Amino acid sequence: MLKINDLNPTNGGRVDGISPASGWVYGVYNAAGALVCQGVIYAVDYTAPLVTAPAAVEFWCDDISAVYNNDSKLEDGNRQILCR
């Protein structure tokens, strides 16, 4: 049996989420419940986030220094620019 000490250690060998930088400890147990071996497992997600803009927004500002803590909508002719 495989047990992983992750976000939900009660579900055995299923990895639940991204691990901390130090990883999660796992153990392999025999039928009698004795620990056979153990180690550290790392779970990472390299998938890029998906950003979907509303249809009315044509451009997303990413100049943090100009829009830091300033939610605003800029009008430029027929375009709307959403800054977050």
Phi, psi and omega in degrees: 000142179251131175233134179241128180274074183246210182298331179223083184291351181280350182261025171070234188273016179269128178278126184249090175093184182277135182283159171292171182301330180279353180082181176243143178278137175235159177221146174249126185242146176276181184298334179277355179091008179275140179291125179266314177203164179214166179189194179239135178241140179245129177243119181233160178233112180261009180287129179292144178293150179256121179250124179245115181276146173301155184301329184281349183261126181257344186211138177250127177283137173230020176275088188301321183296333181274334186237013183303124181053036182222083176291122181206162176237125180258140176256131179222086182067241180267000182259149170247136179242118181264122180246129177228000000 
